[in-house]
Amino acid sequence: MTLDEVFHFAKAKLPTAQQRELTGAPRTPSTCVNAQTGEDMSDITIYFAKKIITMNPARPEATHVAVRDGRILGAGSLKELEGWGTYTLDDRFAEKILMPGFVEGHAHAMEGTLWRKIYCGFFDRTDPSGRTWPGLKSIDAILERLRDAEAELTDPNTPLGGFQLDPIYMGNVTVNRQQLDSVSATRPIGVLHASGHIMNVNTKALELAGLLRPGINHPGIPLGDDGLPTGVLKGPEVYMPVGPHVGFNRSATDADEDGLRAFAKLCVHTGTTTVTDLASRLEPEAVEMMLRVTGEQDFPARVVPLKFFMGHTPEDLVQIAVDLRDRSTDKLRLGRIKVIADGSIQGFTARMKAPGYYNGAPNGLWYIAPEQMDQIYRLALQAGVPVHTHTNGDEATELVLDTLAPALLANPRPDHRFTLQHCQLADTAQFRRIKALGLCVNLFANHHFYWGDEHYRLTVGPERATRMNACRTALNHGVPLAIHSDAPVTPLGPLFTAWAAVNRITASGRIQGAHERIEVSEALYAITLGAAYTLHLDGEIGSIETGKSADFAVLDQDPTKVAAENLKDIPIWGTVIAGHIQAAADQ
Amino acid sequence: MSTPVTVIGGYLGAGKTTLINTLLRQADGHRLAVLVNEFGALSIDEDLILAQEGDVISIAGGCICCTFGDNLVGAFTDLLSLSPPPDHLIIEASGVAIPSSIAATLSLVQGVTLHGTVVLLDAETVQKRARDTYIGDTITRQIETADLLLATKADLVDDGHLDILRDWLGTLTARAALLPVRHGAVPNEVVLGLPARPDTLSVRALEDHGALYSSLTLYQTAPADPHALIRAFEDSHFGTLRAKGHFRNAAQQVMELQGTGVRLTLTPASRDPVALAIVFIGLKAELDKDGITKALSPLNFHPKT
């Protein structure tokens, strides 16, 4: 038998989907076998799915997608794809919806490490193993969960840590050290708030940190009637000295190997195939670890770590990014910089333009001097290193615009795709300038759900809260748009993020800023090609089309067919990444 | 034993690098540890550098300089566990940091005692900078919450300009002491606080900078209420840049006092001092010796007779 005959034989033997429907042929993957050697000789797999949403306007929907060596040959009907040659038909996704793997353009791998602590959040949240922890609606429920966890610890000195406490949903009730003492008076306990800004600790933890003493005079440490700290520690600089005693290590923002693996598992559960680690220190050992782990064939995520700016001169910073860029692999993309301009809105550290905060709080803090930002931008433009800048307040966004404009004039860099991250309070005039300067935005759609009510009531007031995270305005002005979770600040979950941008519902259930809502199709674009664009990866991922990586999100329902308010509830079966199938159930 | 720590802040270009190099040159056997946000932003003079390994630069005379990036407390823990530990920690705050916030955080760290926040400002340009849309309020906040202000490059402006600067600073802060610095010359004792060694009352500052500075030493003749002492300095620092000494309180405990401008810090003394006395130093033209003597007289402090 000649090779051609083998192919012909194989094709003839394989029923098309239509034939199978008619004949009732079994839905098991067919294989192409060399009649002489008995070896599997087909290197093309054609996946049949209920529907494939490609994000490719040439063929927006398809039933089949052909994959070879982790790359997409094409999407279409089986007949169209047969021309690529001998193939194996895989119909495991026959009842599934395939989309391009989701791209999370602003998350932190720290989400992976946090799950070693006890989840104390208000909303249901799924851990890397796929277990969904019910949200806790009262302090008593939180204490009970901590007690259960405490009972499982054998060593009496092991600290007990919790995360994602958010008392704003419980009428801003405070948790004091005595309450945590009721979990254990002998074991140090620390519970980090969802904002990342506050930590509650018990008496033992204060004692170990030397803070159980009268006479402490610090705005971040409220005192009780007894003159001793209440156990509420406000601000990272305040809880950091206590952190090591309660199991929060100083470099908690960087993922270790286990954390990175856990982070990738979360990606599978959420249909995410490319994820950023947006403020990574990228110490040499960490880079080696990331290269090794992501290099494993079955590692289920593409990771894009951005080098955190702090601790380096602009010259060193850009040089580090250039050196790292050359070490990029298919699954680990290096060579980008993250700069932080200001703080957070709910922490009142964001830099606001006049008239400032609604409640009269003083203006926030800069985390970089304008001169340093200018230098980083100029050097990065020269070197072709993309810079993503965190801005929350509108004054911080304004500074980026005022700084980038002259830097670009002096160092023209077409297609620079510098990106404003969060950019929550940009107004329409700023979006016009953003467009003019060729910037992208990655807006914090999830934030609107979780803290929108607080912004309305307290931080920026009704008018600005109603236009925050202005996705519609961005698109109307032609600004490249991504939307994000900032995990672990809010849970990783691009479909949830799309839901948030489409509905603009706040935690209390109000629609806040209906005029800034975007269409489902636009939101799906934002969590695929939109985010890929901000990373210069839109030529490789973000859509299901010829030549791109075979990265898919595998869904149980069609996001274009469910009601928009149910977008977040679509079950996710898992992902395919570079042709490797990753079932959420196996994680 | 608590290690003294001084926070040095001020916007870019205010002269922090020059000052820190000066402090290292004048260390005189004191092991200073300088914590910087990033190398490069602070360039240590090459002739001072003995070796560099990773995040730590070794400097002649046992001093070191290390980067802390965004983890100050972690760097602190590392430094205090060195053997032997540094005699004095200097934190160089970033240009946009509010040094008093860092100082507040330090009050939470075990094993260190704050010797004040020193904010540098460029005598020529600070008022213009303070009007900047973006960083103006950062600069005024740095000034408002400082204990000691060093007006650098004072040799580049005339006396009239300095008067205007002094008036302007007076509208921002009444608490901070102001010291014009000419040609970068300033004694370590003024910037860092007087040595925490209880065995000396000599003030080297006066030997090296005798023409500029003056000092006053008052001796305690009977126990005094420490709060009355602090109250005496509440409204005016009498031109005092730095104060240091020991005294006995009503409970017969020996307390150590450190003063920076109007900020007086009291801690229980770790060792018995050679004398119960307080030294005040200030500019010769500004130190109000009579005022201090009068204010402390009811508290049983008197000049040696």
Interface residues (C-beta under 8 A of the other chain):
Chain A: A209 G210 L211 I216 N217 H218 P219 G220 I221 E237 V238 M240 P241 R250 S251 R281 F308 M310 G311 H312 T313 E315 D316 R351 N363 L365 W366 Y367 I368 A369 P370 E371 Q372 E395 L399
Chain B: Y11 L12 N37 E38 F39 G40 A41 T67 F68 G69 D70 N71 L72 V73 G74 S94 G95 V96 I98 S101 I102 A104 T105 S107 L108 V109 Q110 Y134 I135 D137 T138
